[in-house]
Amino acid sequence: DAKTTQPTSMDCAEGRAANLPCNHSTISGNEYVYWYRQIHSQGPQYIIHGLKNNETNEMASLIITEDRKSSTLILPHATLRDTAVYYCIAGQSTDSWGKFQFGAGTQVVVTP
Amino acid sequence: NAGVTQTPKFRILKIGQSMTLQCAQDMNHNYMYWYRQDPGMGLKLIYYSVGAGITDKGEVPNGYNVSRSTTEDFPLRLELAAPSQTSVYFCASSRRTARSTNEKLFFGSGTQLSVL
């Protein structure tokens, strides 16, 4: 799996968009980018994933650069309940599976 | 569906004791995982299984053992508990097929283990 780099922490105002960056410069062509979040003391929760194209679901949007070396998770209208640690994971290619490894993540604090 | 169920939620062990952390899923998932999370840190993969009878080591397998005799259950065994194993343990599962691309992991609520 490719190594990912995320900022340690970031703050966001309630109601504003939160843009969470992730670098994965060693990602291979068939590895996916996944985002999970972990609200205090709970098990991580899946948010979104993508391979090449931008993706959107009811929780967030994922923007992947054309060279796939970085991506941004966008929470369009952050709420206090979005305060959590957000993990970016690059790996799990279409022809390999098994080790799904988390890094340290970004602590996001949404303030009123 | 209950999803991923972990028991117990809390446990205190003395050094050298043994215990088994239970994990069960009712979603017919073929992949299952065990992670540990130390305070303020990310999750580290201990062991994983791609199906009944098949297990493999993750990043930090030392001091742990697993078995996967059924699709539903994936217990984690600590043989000789050490203070370094004080952590929160999460079990997760996912369904992988030859065509699937959505590798969504479902997590249990965790087991808080203290070794004193």
Interface residues (C-beta under 8 A of the other chain):
Chain A: Y32 Y34 Y36 S41 Q42 G43 P44 Q45 Y46 H49 L51 V85 Y87 Q92 T94 W97 G98 K99 F100 Q101 F102 G103 A104 G105
Chain B: V4 Y31 Y33 Y35 M41 G42 L43 K44 L45 Y48 V50 D56 G58 E59 V88 F90 A92 S94 R96 T101 N102 E103 K104 L105 F106 F107 G108 S109 G110
